[in-house]
Amino acid sequence: SADLKLLEEATISICKSLVEKNPRTGNLGSLIKVFLSRTKELKISAECQNHLFIWQAHNALFIICCLLKVFISRMSEEELQLHFTYEEKA
């Protein structure tokens, strides 16, 4: 609990910046898409003992969880939906 509090305090400025810019950039959605596309490789990586890939996947999931916690605690459902409906403009 104390470590989580320290993590939140240390990353709050980064999270606030992402909250502001994400509707234009779609970075959170991109991170989630990349993570989901690579999950198929996790089983193979575990069987081959590719610890680097597993470590990277773990870190990506941890970042996604931390960001979602901030997003959910700071915005309404409608605002949150904007962060997942990014469409690249021509």
PDB file of N, CA, C and O in Angstrom:
ATOM      1  N   SER A   1       0.823  -1.194   0.000  1.00  0.00           N
ATOM      2  CA  SER A   1       0.000   0.000   0.000  1.00  0.00           C
ATOM      3  C   SER A   1       0.869   1.260   0.000  1.00  0.00           C
ATOM      4  O   SER A   1       0.584   2.213  -0.726  1.00  0.00           O
ATOM      5  N   ALA A   2       1.913   1.263   0.804  1.00  0.00           N
ATOM      6  CA  ALA A   2       2.807   2.418   0.851  1.00  0.00           C
ATOM      7  C   ALA A   2       3.574   2.553  -0.461  1.00  0.00           C
ATOM      8  O   ALA A   2       3.779   3.660  -0.959  1.00  0.00           O
ATOM      9  N   ASP A   3       3.992   1.423  -1.015  1.00  0.00           N
ATOM     10  CA  ASP A   3       4.697   1.453  -2.298  1.00  0.00           C
ATOM     11  C   ASP A   3       3.781   1.952  -3.414  1.00  0.00           C
ATOM     12  O   ASP A   3       4.214   2.699  -4.292  1.00  0.00           O
ATOM     13  N   LEU A   4       2.536   1.545  -3.376  1.00  0.00           N
ATOM     14  CA  LEU A   4       1.576   1.990  -4.381  1.00  0.00           C
ATOM     15  C   LEU A   4       1.358   3.495  -4.287  1.00  0.00           C
ATOM     16  O   LEU A   4       1.258   4.174  -5.309  1.00  0.00           O
ATOM     17  N   LYS A   5       1.286   4.010  -3.084  1.00  0.00           N
ATOM     18  CA  LYS A   5       1.131   5.452  -2.873  1.00  0.00           C
ATOM     19  C   LYS A   5       2.337   6.209  -3.434  1.00  0.00           C
ATOM     20  O   LYS A   5       2.175   7.242  -4.085  1.00  0.00           O
ATOM     21  N   LEU A   6       3.532   5.703  -3.185  1.00  0.00           N
ATOM     22  CA  LEU A   6       4.745   6.328  -3.723  1.00  0.00           C
ATOM     23  C   LEU A   6       4.760   6.293  -5.246  1.00  0.00           C
ATOM     24  O   LEU A   6       5.161   7.264  -5.888  1.00  0.00           O
ATOM     25  N   LEU A   7       4.328   5.184  -5.821  1.00  0.00           N
ATOM     26  CA  LEU A   7       4.267   5.066  -7.274  1.00  0.00           C
ATOM     27  C   LEU A   7       3.292   6.083  -7.857  1.00  0.00           C
ATOM     28  O   LEU A   7       3.604   6.752  -8.842  1.00  0.00           O
ATOM     29  N   GLU A   8       2.121   6.199  -7.255  1.00  0.00           N
ATOM     30  CA  GLU A   8       1.128   7.157  -7.730  1.00  0.00           C
ATOM     31  C   GLU A   8       1.656   8.588  -7.649  1.00  0.00           C
ATOM     32  O   GLU A   8       1.464   9.372  -8.578  1.00  0.00           O
ATOM     33  N   GLU A   9       2.307   8.928  -6.564  1.00  0.00           N
ATOM     34  CA  GLU A   9       2.862  10.276  -6.405  1.00  0.00           C
ATOM     35  C   GLU A   9       3.959  10.553  -7.426  1.00  0.00           C
ATOM     36  O   GLU A   9       4.060  11.666  -7.942  1.00  0.00           O
ATOM     37  N   ALA A  10       4.778   9.552  -7.718  1.00  0.00           N
ATOM     38  CA  ALA A  10       5.891   9.731  -8.641  1.00  0.00           C
ATOM     39  C   ALA A  10       5.442   9.833 -10.093  1.00  0.00           C
ATOM     40  O   ALA A  10       6.133  10.441 -10.911  1.00  0.00           O
ATOM     41  N   THR A  11       4.299   9.250 -10.421  1.00  0.00           N
ATOM     42  CA  THR A  11       3.867   9.199 -11.821  1.00  0.00           C
ATOM     43  C   THR A  11       2.672  10.091 -12.133  1.00  0.00           C
ATOM     44  O   THR A  11       2.182  10.076 -13.262  1.00  0.00           O
ATOM     45  N   ILE A  12       2.200  10.850 -11.184  1.00  0.00           N
ATOM     46  CA  ILE A  12       0.985  11.630 -11.390  1.00  0.00           C
ATOM     47  C   ILE A  12       1.138  12.646 -12.521  1.00  0.00           C
ATOM     48  O   ILE A  12       0.191  12.847 -13.281  1.00  0.00           O
ATOM     49  N   SER A  13       2.287  13.288 -12.657  1.00  0.00           N
ATOM     50  CA  SER A  13       2.453  14.290 -13.717  1.00  0.00           C
ATOM     51  C   SER A  13       2.443  13.630 -15.089  1.00  0.00           C
ATOM     52  O   SER A  13       1.889  14.186 -16.038  1.00  0.00           O
ATOM     53  N   ILE A  14       3.048  12.454 -15.205  1.00  0.00           N
ATOM     54  CA  ILE A  14       3.037  11.728 -16.473  1.00  0.00           C
ATOM     55  C   ILE A  14       1.609  11.299 -16.819  1.00  0.00           C
ATOM     56  O   ILE A  14       1.175  11.410 -17.966  1.00  0.00           O
ATOM     57  N   CYS A  15       0.900  10.818 -15.826  1.00  0.00           N
ATOM     58  CA  CYS A  15      -0.479  10.380 -16.055  1.00  0.00           C
ATOM     59  C   CYS A  15      -1.370  11.550 -16.460  1.00  0.00           C
ATOM     60  O   CYS A  15      -2.199  11.416 -17.361  1.00  0.00           O
ATOM     61  N   LYS A  16      -1.206  12.685 -15.805  1.00  0.00           N
ATOM     62  CA  LYS A  16      -2.004  13.863 -16.161  1.00  0.00           C
ATOM     63  C   LYS A  16      -1.722  14.290 -17.591  1.00  0.00           C
ATOM     64  O   LYS A  16      -2.642  14.653 -18.325  1.00  0.00           O
ATOM     65  N   SER A  17      -0.468  14.249 -17.989  1.00  0.00           N
ATOM     66  CA  SER A  17      -0.100  14.601 -19.358  1.00  0.00           C
ATOM     67  C   SER A  17      -0.733  13.636 -20.354  1.00  0.00           C
ATOM     68  O   SER A  17      -1.229  14.053 -21.400  1.00  0.00           O
ATOM     69  N   LEU A  18      -0.714  12.360 -20.030  1.00  0.00           N
ATOM     70  CA  LEU A  18      -1.326  11.368 -20.907  1.00  0.00           C
ATOM     71  C   LEU A  18      -2.835  11.570 -21.001  1.00  0.00           C
ATOM     72  O   LEU A  18      -3.413  11.444 -22.081  1.00  0.00           O
ATOM     73  N   VAL A  19      -3.472  11.881 -19.882  1.00  0.00           N
ATOM     74  CA  VAL A  19      -4.915  12.126 -19.878  1.00  0.00           C
ATOM     75  C   VAL A  19      -5.252  13.285 -20.820  1.00  0.00           C
ATOM     76  O   VAL A  19      -6.242  13.230 -21.549  1.00  0.00           O
ATOM     77  N   GLU A  20      -4.428  14.326 -20.799  1.00  0.00           N
ATOM     78  CA  GLU A  20      -4.673  15.492 -21.657  1.00  0.00           C
ATOM     79  C   GLU A  20      -4.445  15.186 -23.134  1.00  0.00           C
ATOM     80  O   GLU A  20      -5.231  15.608 -23.982  1.00  0.00           O
ATOM     81  N   LYS A  21      -3.384  14.460 -23.446  1.00  0.00           N
ATOM     82  CA  LYS A  21      -2.978  14.270 -24.835  1.00  0.00           C
ATOM     83  C   LYS A  21      -3.553  13.026 -25.491  1.00  0.00           C
ATOM     84  O   LYS A  21      -3.627  12.959 -26.718  1.00  0.00           O
ATOM     85  N   ASN A  22      -3.958  12.051 -24.709  1.00  0.00           N
ATOM     86  CA  ASN A  22      -4.384  10.777 -25.266  1.00  0.00           C
ATOM     87  C   ASN A  22      -5.559  10.861 -26.241  1.00  0.00           C
ATOM     88  O   ASN A  22      -5.562  10.121 -27.225  1.00  0.00           O
ATOM     89  N   PRO A  23      -6.559  11.722 -26.022  1.00  0.00           N
ATOM     90  CA  PRO A  23      -7.637  11.784 -27.018  1.00  0.00           C
ATOM     91  C   PRO A  23      -7.137  12.166 -28.417  1.00  0.00           C
ATOM     92  O   PRO A  23      -7.742  11.792 -29.422  1.00  0.00           O
ATOM     93  N   ARG A  24      -6.024  12.916 -28.472  1.00  0.00           N
ATOM     94  CA  ARG A  24      -5.450  13.298 -29.777  1.00  0.00           C
ATOM     95  C   ARG A  24      -4.462  12.262 -30.302  1.00  0.00           C
ATOM     96  O   ARG A  24      -4.343  12.076 -31.513  1.00  0.00           O
ATOM     97  N   THR A  25      -3.753  11.588 -29.399  1.00  0.00           N
ATOM     98  CA  THR A  25      -2.678  10.691 -29.822  1.00  0.00           C
ATOM     99  C   THR A  25      -3.086   9.225 -29.890  1.00  0.00           C
ATOM    100  O   THR A  25      -2.571   8.474 -30.719  1.00  0.00           O
ATOM    101  N   GLY A  26      -4.002   8.817 -29.028  1.00  0.00           N
ATOM    102  CA  GLY A  26      -4.413   7.408 -28.992  1.00  0.00           C
ATOM    103  C   GLY A  26      -3.349   6.479 -28.436  1.00  0.00           C
ATOM    104  O   GLY A  26      -3.355   5.285 -28.736  1.00  0.00           O
ATOM    105  N   ASN A  27      -2.431   7.011 -27.627  1.00  0.00           N
ATOM    106  CA  ASN A  27      -1.312   6.210 -27.120  1.00  0.00           C
ATOM    107  C   ASN A  27      -1.761   5.053 -26.221  1.00  0.00           C
ATOM    108  O   ASN A  27      -1.220   3.952 -26.321  1.00  0.00           O
ATOM    109  N   LEU A  28      -2.734   5.289 -25.355  1.00  0.00           N
ATOM    110  CA  LEU A  28      -3.180   4.221 -24.464  1.00  0.00           C
ATOM    111  C   LEU A  28      -3.798   3.084 -25.269  1.00  0.00           C
ATOM    112  O   LEU A  28      -3.499   1.915 -25.025  1.00  0.00           O
ATOM    113  N   GLY A  29      -4.651   3.420 -26.219  1.00  0.00           N
ATOM    114  CA  GLY A  29      -5.255   2.391 -27.065  1.00  0.00           C
ATOM    115  C   GLY A  29      -4.210   1.620 -27.845  1.00  0.00           C
ATOM    116  O   GLY A  29      -4.323   0.405 -28.010  1.00  0.00           O
ATOM    117  N   SER A  30      -3.191   2.320 -28.327  1.00  0.00           N
ATOM    118  CA  SER A  30      -2.107   1.661 -29.071  1.00  0.00           C
ATOM    119  C   SER A  30      -1.346   0.686 -28.179  1.00  0.00           C
ATOM    120  O   SER A  30      -1.021  -0.425 -28.598  1.00  0.00           O
ATOM    121  N   LEU A  31      -1.064   1.106 -26.949  1.00  0.00           N
ATOM    122  CA  LEU A  31      -0.368   0.228 -26.013  1.00  0.00           C
ATOM    123  C   LEU A  31      -1.188  -1.033 -25.745  1.00  0.00           C
ATOM    124  O   LEU A  31      -0.647  -2.138 -25.721  1.00  0.00           O
ATOM    125  N   ILE A  32      -2.476  -0.865 -25.549  1.00  0.00           N
ATOM    126  CA  ILE A  32      -3.345  -2.020 -25.301  1.00  0.00           C
ATOM    127  C   ILE A  32      -3.395  -2.932 -26.519  1.00  0.00           C
ATOM    128  O   ILE A  32      -3.336  -4.154 -26.378  1.00  0.00           O
ATOM    129  N   LYS A  33      -3.505  -2.354 -27.718  1.00  0.00           N
ATOM    130  CA  LYS A  33      -3.545  -3.169 -28.940  1.00  0.00           C
ATOM    131  C   LYS A  33      -2.256  -3.960 -29.120  1.00  0.00           C
ATOM    132  O   LYS A  33      -2.293  -5.140 -29.469  1.00  0.00           O
ATOM    133  N   VAL A  34      -1.114  -3.314 -28.884  1.00  0.00           N
ATOM    134  CA  VAL A  34       0.164  -4.018 -29.011  1.00  0.00           C
ATOM    135  C   VAL A  34       0.247  -5.133 -27.986  1.00  0.00           C
ATOM    136  O   VAL A  34       0.667  -6.243 -28.311  1.00  0.00           O
ATOM    137  N   PHE A  35      -0.148  -4.854 -26.752  1.00  0.00           N
ATOM    138  CA  PHE A  35      -0.112  -5.884 -25.716  1.00  0.00           C
ATOM    139  C   PHE A  35      -0.992  -7.068 -26.104  1.00  0.00           C
ATOM    140  O   PHE A  35      -0.566  -8.218 -25.998  1.00  0.00           O
ATOM    141  N   LEU A  36      -2.210  -6.796 -26.551  1.00  0.00           N
ATOM    142  CA  LEU A  36      -3.125  -7.876 -26.922  1.00  0.00           C
ATOM    143  C   LEU A  36      -2.613  -8.673 -28.119  1.00  0.00           C
ATOM    144  O   LEU A  36      -2.777  -9.891 -28.172  1.00  0.00           O
ATOM    145  N   SER A  37      -2.003  -7.998 -29.064  1.00  0.00           N
ATOM    146  CA  SER A  37      -1.485  -8.711 -30.237  1.00  0.00           C
ATOM    147  C   SER A  37      -0.303  -9.614 -29.885  1.00  0.00           C
ATOM    148  O   SER A  37      -0.052 -10.611 -30.563  1.00  0.00           O
ATOM    149  N   ARG A  38       0.409  -9.266 -28.838  1.00  0.00           N
ATOM    150  CA  ARG A  38       1.587 -10.049 -28.454  1.00  0.00           C
ATOM    151  C   ARG A  38       1.273 -11.135 -27.420  1.00  0.00           C
ATOM    152  O   ARG A  38       2.143 -11.946 -27.101  1.00  0.00           O
ATOM    153  N   THR A  39       0.059 -11.164 -26.898  1.00  0.00           N
ATOM    154  CA  THR A  39      -0.256 -12.168 -25.873  1.00  0.00           C
ATOM    155  C   THR A  39      -0.183 -13.585 -26.420  1.00  0.00           C
ATOM    156  O   THR A  39       0.087 -14.522 -25.669  1.00  0.00           O
ATOM    157  N   LYS A  40      -0.417 -13.757 -27.712  1.00  0.00           N
ATOM    158  CA  LYS A  40      -0.327 -15.090 -28.303  1.00  0.00           C
ATOM    159  C   LYS A  40       1.082 -15.652 -28.171  1.00  0.00           C
ATOM    160  O   LYS A  40       1.275 -16.867 -28.116  1.00  0.00           O
ATOM    161  N   GLU A  41       2.049 -14.771 -28.123  1.00  0.00           N
ATOM    162  CA  GLU A  41       3.442 -15.190 -28.033  1.00  0.00           C
ATOM    163  C   GLU A  41       3.861 -15.532 -26.600  1.00  0.00           C
ATOM    164  O   GLU A  41       4.925 -16.112 -26.386  1.00  0.00           O
ATOM    165  N   LEU A  42       3.036 -15.177 -25.630  1.00  0.00           N
ATOM    166  CA  LEU A  42       3.431 -15.410 -24.236  1.00  0.00           C
ATOM    167  C   LEU A  42       3.589 -16.889 -23.916  1.00  0.00           C
ATOM    168  O   LEU A  42       4.543 -17.279 -23.243  1.00  0.00           O
ATOM    169  N   LYS A  43       2.662 -17.715 -24.393  1.00  0.00           N
ATOM    170  CA  LYS A  43       2.748 -19.147 -24.100  1.00  0.00           C
ATOM    171  C   LYS A  43       4.025 -19.736 -24.691  1.00  0.00           C
ATOM    172  O   LYS A  43       4.724 -20.508 -24.035  1.00  0.00           O
ATOM    173  N   ILE A  44       4.319 -19.369 -25.920  1.00  0.00           N
ATOM    174  CA  ILE A  44       5.545 -19.856 -26.569  1.00  0.00           C
ATOM    175  C   ILE A  44       6.772 -19.365 -25.810  1.00  0.00           C
ATOM    176  O   ILE A  44       7.727 -20.114 -25.604  1.00  0.00           O
ATOM    177  N   SER A  45       6.737 -18.101 -25.397  1.00  0.00           N
ATOM    178  CA  SER A  45       7.866 -17.537 -24.650  1.00  0.00           C
ATOM    179  C   SER A  45       8.077 -18.259 -23.328  1.00  0.00           C
ATOM    180  O   SER A  45       9.212 -18.496 -22.916  1.00  0.00           O
ATOM    181  N   ALA A  46       6.982 -18.607 -22.669  1.00  0.00           N
ATOM    182  CA  ALA A  46       7.099 -19.333 -21.405  1.00  0.00           C
ATOM    183  C   ALA A  46       7.690 -20.718 -21.631  1.00  0.00           C
ATOM    184  O   ALA A  46       8.527 -21.175 -20.852  1.00  0.00           O
ATOM    185  N   GLU A  47       7.253 -21.389 -22.704  1.00  0.00           N
ATOM    186  CA  GLU A  47       7.781 -22.720 -23.003  1.00  0.00           C
ATOM    187  C   GLU A  47       9.259 -22.665 -23.362  1.00  0.00           C
ATOM    188  O   GLU A  47      10.015 -23.577 -23.029  1.00  0.00           O
ATOM    189  N   CYS A  48       9.673 -21.597 -24.042  1.00  0.00           N
ATOM    190  CA  CYS A  48      11.080 -21.433 -24.447  1.00  0.00           C
ATOM    191  C   CYS A  48      11.903 -20.727 -23.375  1.00  0.00           C
ATOM    192  O   CYS A  48      13.104 -20.519 -23.541  1.00  0.00           O
ATOM    193  N   GLN A  49      11.264 -20.368 -22.300  1.00  0.00           N
ATOM    194  CA  GLN A  49      11.891 -19.641 -21.199  1.00  0.00           C
ATOM    195  C   GLN A  49      12.512 -18.330 -21.667  1.00  0.00           C
ATOM    196  O   GLN A  49      13.624 -17.976 -21.276  1.00  0.00           O
ATOM    197  N   ASN A  50      11.768 -17.617 -22.515  1.00  0.00           N
ATOM    198  CA  ASN A  50      12.186 -16.300 -22.991  1.00  0.00           C
ATOM    199  C   ASN A  50      11.768 -15.279 -21.935  1.00  0.00           C
ATOM    200  O   ASN A  50      10.709 -14.658 -22.031  1.00  0.00           O
ATOM    201  N   HIS A  51      12.606 -15.125 -20.951  1.00  0.00           N
ATOM    202  CA  HIS A  51      12.259 -14.284 -19.810  1.00  0.00           C
ATOM    203  C   HIS A  51      12.173 -12.803 -20.187  1.00  0.00           C
ATOM    204  O   HIS A  51      11.416 -12.054 -19.571  1.00  0.00           O
ATOM    205  N   LEU A  52      12.928 -12.383 -21.176  1.00  0.00           N
ATOM    206  CA  LEU A  52      12.888 -10.984 -21.591  1.00  0.00           C
ATOM    207  C   LEU A  52      11.510 -10.613 -22.120  1.00  0.00           C
ATOM    208  O   LEU A  52      10.963  -9.577 -21.743  1.00  0.00           O
ATOM    209  N   PHE A  53      10.945 -11.441 -22.984  1.00  0.00           N
ATOM    210  CA  PHE A  53       9.626 -11.155 -23.536  1.00  0.00           C
ATOM    211  C   PHE A  53       8.562 -11.169 -22.436  1.00  0.00           C
ATOM    212  O   PHE A  53       7.684 -10.307 -22.405  1.00  0.00           O
ATOM    213  N   ILE A  54       8.645 -12.136 -21.548  1.00  0.00           N
ATOM    214  CA  ILE A  54       7.681 -12.224 -20.437  1.00  0.00           C
ATOM    215  C   ILE A  54       7.804 -10.993 -19.551  1.00  0.00           C
ATOM    216  O   ILE A  54       6.791 -10.446 -19.115  1.00  0.00           O
ATOM    217  N   TRP A  55       9.004 -10.555 -19.281  1.00  0.00           N
ATOM    218  CA  TRP A  55       9.248  -9.358 -18.466  1.00  0.00           C
ATOM    219  C   TRP A  55       8.655  -8.132 -19.146  1.00  0.00           C
ATOM    220  O   TRP A  55       8.026  -7.307 -18.482  1.00  0.00           O
ATOM    221  N   GLN A  56       8.844  -7.993 -20.474  1.00  0.00           N
ATOM    222  CA  GLN A  56       8.285  -6.868 -21.220  1.00  0.00           C
ATOM    223  C   GLN A  56       6.763  -6.887 -21.185  1.00  0.00           C
ATOM    224  O   GLN A  56       6.134  -5.843 -21.013  1.00  0.00           O
ATOM    225  N   ALA A  57       6.168  -8.057 -21.347  1.00  0.00           N
ATOM    226  CA  ALA A  57       4.710  -8.178 -21.307  1.00  0.00           C
ATOM    227  C   ALA A  57       4.183  -7.823 -19.917  1.00  0.00           C
ATOM    228  O   ALA A  57       3.165  -7.144 -19.786  1.00  0.00           O
ATOM    229  N   HIS A  58       4.875  -8.283 -18.895  1.00  0.00           N
ATOM    230  CA  HIS A  58       4.492  -7.969 -17.513  1.00  0.00           C
ATOM    231  C   HIS A  58       4.525  -6.464 -17.283  1.00  0.00           C
ATOM    232  O   HIS A  58       3.595  -5.904 -16.702  1.00  0.00           O
ATOM    233  N   ASN A  59       5.582  -5.810 -17.732  1.00  0.00           N
ATOM    234  CA  ASN A  59       5.707  -4.365 -17.550  1.00  0.00           C
ATOM    235  C   ASN A  59       4.626  -3.610 -18.312  1.00  0.00           C
ATOM    236  O   ASN A  59       4.059  -2.647 -17.796  1.00  0.00           O
ATOM    237  N   ALA A  60       4.337  -4.043 -19.538  1.00  0.00           N
ATOM    238  CA  ALA A  60       3.280  -3.391 -20.325  1.00  0.00           C
ATOM    239  C   ALA A  60       1.939  -3.519 -19.613  1.00  0.00           C
ATOM    240  O   ALA A  60       1.185  -2.549 -19.535  1.00  0.00           O
ATOM    241  N   LEU A  61       1.639  -4.696 -19.097  1.00  0.00           N
ATOM    242  CA  LEU A  61       0.380  -4.900 -18.383  1.00  0.00           C
ATOM    243  C   LEU A  61       0.332  -4.065 -17.110  1.00  0.00           C
ATOM    244  O   LEU A  61      -0.715  -3.520 -16.762  1.00  0.00           O
ATOM    245  N   PHE A  62       1.452  -3.965 -16.421  1.00  0.00           N
ATOM    246  CA  PHE A  62       1.522  -3.142 -15.211  1.00  0.00           C
ATOM    247  C   PHE A  62       1.254  -1.675 -15.534  1.00  0.00           C
ATOM    248  O   PHE A  62       0.517  -1.005 -14.812  1.00  0.00           O
ATOM    249  N   ILE A  63       1.853  -1.172 -16.621  1.00  0.00           N
ATOM    250  CA  ILE A  63       1.635   0.218 -17.036  1.00  0.00           C
ATOM    251  C   ILE A  63       0.177   0.444 -17.395  1.00  0.00           C
ATOM    252  O   ILE A  63      -0.413   1.450 -17.001  1.00  0.00           O
ATOM    253  N   ILE A  64      -0.407  -0.487 -18.141  1.00  0.00           N
ATOM    254  CA  ILE A  64      -1.817  -0.372 -18.515  1.00  0.00           C
ATOM    255  C   ILE A  64      -2.692  -0.320 -17.266  1.00  0.00           C
ATOM    256  O   ILE A  64      -3.596   0.510 -17.175  1.00  0.00           O
ATOM    257  N   CYS A  65      -2.430  -1.190 -16.317  1.00  0.00           N
ATOM    258  CA  CYS A  65      -3.226  -1.207 -15.074  1.00  0.00           C
ATOM    259  C   CYS A  65      -3.100   0.101 -14.305  1.00  0.00           C
ATOM    260  O   CYS A  65      -4.099   0.640 -13.831  1.00  0.00           O
ATOM    261  N   CYS A  66      -1.888   0.609 -14.180  1.00  0.00           N
ATOM    262  CA  CYS A  66      -1.676   1.869 -13.458  1.00  0.00           C
ATOM    263  C   CYS A  66      -2.388   3.022 -14.150  1.00  0.00           C
ATOM    264  O   CYS A  66      -3.031   3.839 -13.490  1.00  0.00           O
ATOM    265  N   LEU A  67      -2.281   3.096 -15.468  1.00  0.00           N
ATOM    266  CA  LEU A  67      -2.933   4.173 -16.209  1.00  0.00           C
ATOM    267  C   LEU A  67      -4.449   4.070 -16.119  1.00  0.00           C
ATOM    268  O   LEU A  67      -5.130   5.078 -15.930  1.00  0.00           O
ATOM    269  N   LEU A  68      -4.976   2.872 -16.252  1.00  0.00           N
ATOM    270  CA  LEU A  68      -6.432   2.718 -16.158  1.00  0.00           C
ATOM    271  C   LEU A  68      -6.949   3.116 -14.785  1.00  0.00           C
ATOM    272  O   LEU A  68      -8.031   3.691 -14.671  1.00  0.00           O
ATOM    273  N   LYS A  69      -6.188   2.817 -13.750  1.00  0.00           N
ATOM    274  CA  LYS A  69      -6.598   3.212 -12.395  1.00  0.00           C
ATOM    275  C   LYS A  69      -6.722   4.729 -12.309  1.00  0.00           C
ATOM    276  O   LYS A  69      -7.692   5.241 -11.750  1.00  0.00           O
ATOM    277  N   VAL A  70      -5.756   5.444 -12.852  1.00  0.00           N
ATOM    278  CA  VAL A  70      -5.791   6.911 -12.841  1.00  0.00           C
ATOM    279  C   VAL A  70      -6.955   7.408 -13.690  1.00  0.00           C
ATOM    280  O   VAL A  70      -7.707   8.286 -13.267  1.00  0.00           O
ATOM    281  N   PHE A  71      -7.100   6.853 -14.877  1.00  0.00           N
ATOM    282  CA  PHE A  71      -8.179   7.284 -15.767  1.00  0.00           C
ATOM    283  C   PHE A  71      -9.542   7.081 -15.119  1.00  0.00           C
ATOM    284  O   PHE A  71     -10.375   7.988 -15.122  1.00  0.00           O
ATOM    285  N   ILE A  72      -9.771   5.903 -14.569  1.00  0.00           N
ATOM    286  CA  ILE A  72     -11.076   5.576 -13.986  1.00  0.00           C
ATOM    287  C   ILE A  72     -11.366   6.444 -12.763  1.00  0.00           C
ATOM    288  O   ILE A  72     -12.511   6.837 -12.537  1.00  0.00           O
ATOM    289  N   SER A  73     -10.340   6.739 -11.979  1.00  0.00           N
ATOM    290  CA  SER A  73     -10.573   7.514 -10.759  1.00  0.00           C
ATOM    291  C   SER A  73     -10.757   9.005 -11.028  1.00  0.00           C
ATOM    292  O   SER A  73     -11.275   9.722 -10.172  1.00  0.00           O
ATOM    293  N   ARG A  74     -10.345   9.482 -12.194  1.00  0.00           N
ATOM    294  CA  ARG A  74     -10.355  10.927 -12.449  1.00  0.00           C
ATOM    295  C   ARG A  74     -11.358  11.395 -13.496  1.00  0.00           C
ATOM    296  O   ARG A  74     -11.500  12.601 -13.697  1.00  0.00           O
ATOM    297  N   MET A  75     -12.053  10.493 -14.166  1.00  0.00           N
ATOM    298  CA  MET A  75     -12.953  10.972 -15.213  1.00  0.00           C
ATOM    299  C   MET A  75     -14.241  10.178 -15.262  1.00  0.00           C
ATOM    300  O   MET A  75     -14.345   9.066 -14.744  1.00  0.00           O
ATOM    301  N   SER A  76     -15.212  10.793 -15.905  1.00  0.00           N
ATOM    302  CA  SER A  76     -16.516  10.157 -16.043  1.00  0.00           C
ATOM    303  C   SER A  76     -16.443   9.051 -17.095  1.00  0.00           C
ATOM    304  O   SER A  76     -15.454   8.925 -17.817  1.00  0.00           O
ATOM    305  N   GLU A  77     -17.491   8.269 -17.164  1.00  0.00           N
ATOM    306  CA  GLU A  77     -17.552   7.185 -18.139  1.00  0.00           C
ATOM    307  C   GLU A  77     -17.485   7.730 -19.570  1.00  0.00           C
ATOM    308  O   GLU A  77     -16.848   7.134 -20.438  1.00  0.00           O
ATOM    309  N   GLU A  78     -18.147   8.865 -19.806  1.00  0.00           N
ATOM    310  CA  GLU A  78     -18.148   9.465 -21.140  1.00  0.00           C
ATOM    311  C   GLU A  78     -16.742   9.931 -21.529  1.00  0.00           C
ATOM    312  O   GLU A  78     -16.297   9.722 -22.658  1.00  0.00           O
ATOM    313  N   GLU A  79     -16.052  10.563 -20.579  1.00  0.00           N
ATOM    314  CA  GLU A  79     -14.681  11.011 -20.846  1.00  0.00           C
ATOM    315  C   GLU A  79     -13.760   9.819 -21.089  1.00  0.00           C
ATOM    316  O   GLU A  79     -12.904   9.849 -21.973  1.00  0.00           O
ATOM    317  N   LEU A  80     -13.948   8.782 -20.298  1.00  0.00           N
ATOM    318  CA  LEU A  80     -13.132   7.581 -20.439  1.00  0.00           C
ATOM    319  C   LEU A  80     -13.331   6.953 -21.810  1.00  0.00           C
ATOM    320  O   LEU A  80     -12.378   6.474 -22.425  1.00  0.00           O
ATOM    321  N   GLN A  81     -14.548   6.958 -22.279  1.00  0.00           N
ATOM    322  CA  GLN A  81     -14.844   6.385 -23.586  1.00  0.00           C
ATOM    323  C   GLN A  81     -14.081   7.111 -24.699  1.00  0.00           C
ATOM    324  O   GLN A  81     -13.675   6.482 -25.676  1.00  0.00           O
ATOM    325  N   LEU A  82     -13.886   8.412 -24.565  1.00  0.00           N
ATOM    326  CA  LEU A  82     -13.134   9.174 -25.561  1.00  0.00           C
ATOM    327  C   LEU A  82     -11.706   8.658 -25.728  1.00  0.00           C
ATOM    328  O   LEU A  82     -11.129   8.742 -26.812  1.00  0.00           O
ATOM    329  N   HIS A  83     -11.159   8.139 -24.670  1.00  0.00           N
ATOM    330  CA  HIS A  83      -9.788   7.655 -24.710  1.00  0.00           C
ATOM    331  C   HIS A  83      -9.658   6.324 -25.450  1.00  0.00           C
ATOM    332  O   HIS A  83      -8.553   5.905 -25.794  1.00  0.00           O
ATOM    333  N   PHE A  84     -10.774   5.673 -25.689  1.00  0.00           N
ATOM    334  CA  PHE A  84     -10.739   4.380 -26.379  1.00  0.00           C
ATOM    335  C   PHE A  84     -11.414   4.430 -27.739  1.00  0.00           C
ATOM    336  O   PHE A  84     -11.572   3.398 -28.391  1.00  0.00           O
ATOM    337  N   THR A  85     -11.809   5.608 -28.171  1.00  0.00           N
ATOM    338  CA  THR A  85     -12.471   5.735 -29.460  1.00  0.00           C
ATOM    339  C   THR A  85     -11.666   6.620 -30.398  1.00  0.00           C
ATOM    340  O   THR A  85     -12.225   7.260 -31.289  1.00  0.00           O
ATOM    341  N   TYR A  86     -10.379   6.658 -30.201  1.00  0.00           N
ATOM    342  CA  TYR A  86      -9.498   7.464 -31.039  1.00  0.00           C
ATOM    343  C   TYR A  86      -9.548   6.973 -32.480  1.00  0.00           C
ATOM    344  O   TYR A  86      -9.462   5.773 -32.743  1.00  0.00           O
ATOM    345  N   GLU A  87      -9.685   7.898 -33.394  1.00  0.00           N
ATOM    346  CA  GLU A  87      -9.614   7.584 -34.813  1.00  0.00           C
ATOM    347  C   GLU A  87      -8.618   8.540 -35.453  1.00  0.00           C
ATOM    348  O   GLU A  87      -8.689   9.754 -35.268  1.00  0.00           O
ATOM    349  N   GLU A  88      -7.700   7.974 -36.201  1.00  0.00           N
ATOM    350  CA  GLU A  88      -6.685   8.796 -36.847  1.00  0.00           C
ATOM    351  C   GLU A  88      -7.346   9.699 -37.883  1.00  0.00           C
ATOM    352  O   GLU A  88      -8.163   9.252 -38.688  1.00  0.00           O
ATOM    353  N   LYS A  89      -6.980  10.963 -37.848  1.00  0.00           N
ATOM    354  CA  LYS A  89      -7.548  11.920 -38.782  1.00  0.00           C
ATOM    355  C   LYS A  89      -6.718  11.951 -40.064  1.00  0.00           C
ATOM    356  O   LYS A  89      -5.489  11.891 -40.025  1.00  0.00           O
ATOM    357  N   ALA A  90      -7.409  12.046 -41.196  1.00  0.00           N
ATOM    358  CA  ALA A  90      -6.716  12.053 -42.489  1.00  0.00           C
ATOM    359  C   ALA A  90      -5.979  13.352 -42.723  1.00  0.00           C
ATOM    360  O   ALA A  90      -5.344  13.522 -43.764  1.00  0.00           O
TER     361      ALA A  90
END
